[in-house]
Structures are given as C-alpha cells and as structure tokens.
Amino acid sequence: MAVADVFDALVSKRSYKEPFTFERSMEIIKEGAGTQFDPQIAMLFVESADEVRALTKANESMNGQFQYSEEK
C-alpha cells in the first residue's frame, strides 16, 4: 500500500507542488526499492507500469483528481 500511496502523492498536483511525470514517479519508486519500500513490491509495481498508467488515466477521467503529466 505504501508504494501506491507514494505514487499517488507524486503524480498528483498539490497546492504546494506540481505533479511529477509518470516516468519520474516510477524512477522514484525504483530508487526507493529496498530502502523505503519492500523491493519485491516496488519492482512488481514498476513492472506493471502499463496497467498503472491505464488505471491512473481511467481514474483521472472518472473524477479528475489525478493530474499527472507525461514527458514529452
């Protein structure tokens, strides 16, 4: 759950920060594997990037809460 919570915080716009890109957020999760996150859970999350991206976009279109940016 910690991985998903951190990812959500990274890709979401907050009053005090702009959202990180999807790609940078995944890099931060990778960097935290073994220190901040269980390494197996973090790697499974990163390996599921296509599914995570699809769910993030679907959630955004349903309620507009996520506002992550794509690298161009």
N, C-alpha and C positions, 0 to 999 in steps of 0.2 A: 504494500500500500504506500510506503514511503516514496518509492520510485514514481508512481503515478502522481502523487501529491506534489512532489518537487517539479515534475514535468509540467503539470498544470500551472504551477506558480511561474515557471519560466516562460511559457508561451502566452500567458495571459497579460494583458495590459493592466497596470495598476495605476493608481493616482500618483504614485511616486516613481514609476518606471515604465518604459516602453517594453513591449514583448520581445523576447529573444526569438530568433528564427527557429524554425523546426530543426534545422540541421545543427545549429549551435546548441540547442537544448539537448539533442541526442548526444552530442560530444560531451557536454557537461555530465550527463548520466554515465557515459563510458568512463570519464575521468574519475567519477566517484565510486566506481565498482571496486569492491574490496576494502574501501575505507568508509565511505558514508552509506553505501548500500551493499546488501548481500551480492557478491559477484555473479552468482548464477541468475538471480532475479534480474539484475541490471542487464546482463547480456541477453537474456530472453526478451526483455523489453526492447532493447536496441534491435535485435534480430527481427522483431515484429514491427519494425518501423512502418511498413506499408499499411498494416492494419491499424496502427496507432494514428497514422496520418488520416486514414479514411474515417475513423471514429471521431477524431478531432474536428474534421471538416463537417461531418454529419451533425455533431453536437452544435457547432457554430451555426449551421443553417437552421437548426431547430429552435435555438433560443438566443443566438447572438452573443453568448458570453465569452467565447474564445475569440481572440483577435490576433492570432499568431501570424507572423509574416513569413513569406517564402523568400529564400535567397534568390536573387536574380542574376 
